[in-house]
Amino acid sequence: MPSKRLAAQHIGARLWPARAASLDVRVCVAAIAIVSASISSAGAQDWPTRPIRLVVGAAAGGGTDISARLIAQPLAEILGQAVVVENRAGAAGTTAAEAVAKSAKDGYTAYLSA
């Protein structure tokens, strides 16, 4: 018969993925709260007036892409504009960072990396 400690470790190991997933959700909610707080403080400005581009430095289907899509949907609802997730995989995120650096400095392009 296994000891209570061994059984607790086994249960803890099985629950770890659920804990990690809930942590990701909490991080996404915190990011949305920060962005919406900064946007509401700039209420006198007319922003956004067109879709926002969120450039992700990873391939589609990965953890960073999923996080970006989890952030994009509620952010689009808050802002009233579409948030387009654009994946630019390659060179450990440098390709995406370069695309954002060379984009127009108008506040409509953001970069998300792991």
C-alpha positions as CSV (number, residue, x, y, z in Angstrom):
1,M,0.0,0.0,0.0
2,P,1.5,3.4,-1.0
3,S,2.2,6.0,1.7
4,K,0.1,9.1,2.0
5,R,3.0,11.2,0.9
6,L,3.5,9.2,-2.2
7,A,-0.2,9.4,-3.0
8,A,-0.2,13.2,-2.5
9,Q,2.8,13.6,-4.8
10,H,1.0,11.5,-7.5
11,I,-2.1,13.6,-7.2
12,G,0.0,16.8,-7.3
13,A,1.7,15.7,-10.4
14,R,-1.6,15.0,-12.1
15,L,-3.0,18.4,-11.1
16,W,0.1,20.4,-12.3
17,P,-1.2,20.9,-15.9
18,A,-4.4,22.3,-14.6
19,R,-2.5,24.7,-12.3
20,A,-0.3,25.8,-15.2
21,A,-3.4,26.4,-17.4
22,S,-5.1,28.5,-14.7
23,L,-1.9,30.5,-14.4
24,D,-1.9,31.2,-18.1
25,V,-5.5,32.4,-17.9
26,R,-4.7,34.6,-14.9
27,V,-1.7,36.2,-16.8
28,C,-4.0,36.8,-19.8
29,V,-6.7,38.4,-17.6
30,A,-4.0,40.6,-16.0
31,A,-2.7,41.7,-19.4
32,I,-6.2,42.6,-20.5
33,A,-6.8,44.6,-17.3
34,I,-3.6,46.5,-17.7
35,V,-4.3,47.3,-21.4
36,S,-7.9,48.4,-20.7
37,A,-6.9,50.5,-17.8
38,S,-4.3,52.4,-19.9
39,I,-6.8,52.8,-22.7
40,S,-9.6,54.1,-20.5
41,S,-7.2,56.8,-19.1
42,A,-6.7,58.0,-22.7
43,G,-10.4,58.5,-23.2
44,A,-10.1,62.0,-24.8
45,Q,-8.3,60.6,-27.8
46,D,-9.9,58.9,-30.8
47,W,-8.1,55.5,-30.6
48,P,-8.5,53.0,-32.1
49,T,-10.0,54.0,-35.4
50,R,-8.8,50.9,-37.3
51,P,-7.8,47.3,-36.6
52,I,-4.9,46.6,-34.3
53,R,-2.1,44.3,-35.5
54,L,-0.6,41.9,-32.8
55,V,2.5,40.4,-34.2
56,V,3.5,37.1,-32.6
57,G,7.1,35.9,-32.7
58,A,6.1,32.2,-32.9
59,A,4.5,29.7,-35.2
60,A,0.7,29.2,-35.2
61,G,-0.6,26.7,-32.8
62,G,2.1,27.2,-30.2
63,G,1.7,28.5,-26.6
64,T,2.5,32.0,-27.5
65,D,0.0,32.0,-30.4
66,I,-2.7,30.6,-28.2
67,S,-1.9,33.3,-25.5
68,A,-2.1,36.0,-28.2
69,R,-5.5,34.8,-29.4
70,L,-6.8,34.6,-25.8
71,I,-5.8,38.2,-25.3
72,A,-7.0,39.4,-28.8
73,Q,-10.6,38.4,-28.5
74,P,-11.6,40.2,-25.3
75,L,-9.3,43.1,-26.2
76,A,-11.2,43.5,-29.5
77,E,-14.5,43.6,-27.5
78,I,-13.2,46.2,-25.1
79,L,-11.7,48.4,-27.9
80,G,-14.5,48.0,-30.4
81,Q,-12.0,47.2,-33.1
82,A,-10.6,44.0,-34.5
83,V,-7.3,42.7,-33.1
84,V,-5.5,40.8,-35.9
85,V,-3.0,38.2,-34.7
86,E,-0.1,37.8,-37.2
87,N,2.4,35.0,-36.8
88,R,6.0,35.7,-37.9
89,A,7.9,32.6,-36.9
90,G,11.7,32.5,-37.4
91,A,15.0,33.6,-35.9
92,A,13.8,33.1,-32.3
93,G,11.3,36.0,-32.7
94,T,13.7,38.4,-34.4
95,T,11.7,38.3,-37.6
96,A,8.6,39.5,-35.8
97,A,10.5,42.1,-33.7
98,E,12.0,43.5,-36.9
99,A,8.5,43.7,-38.6
100,V,7.2,45.6,-35.6
101,A,10.2,47.9,-35.5
102,K,9.9,48.8,-39.2
103,S,6.1,49.4,-39.0
104,A,4.5,52.8,-38.8
105,K,4.8,54.4,-35.3
106,D,1.1,55.0,-35.0
107,G,0.2,52.7,-32.1
108,Y,-1.6,50.1,-34.1
109,T,1.1,47.4,-34.1
110,A,2.1,45.4,-31.0
111,Y,4.6,42.6,-30.4
112,L,4.1,39.5,-28.3
113,S,6.9,37.1,-27.6
114,A,7.4,34.2,-25.2
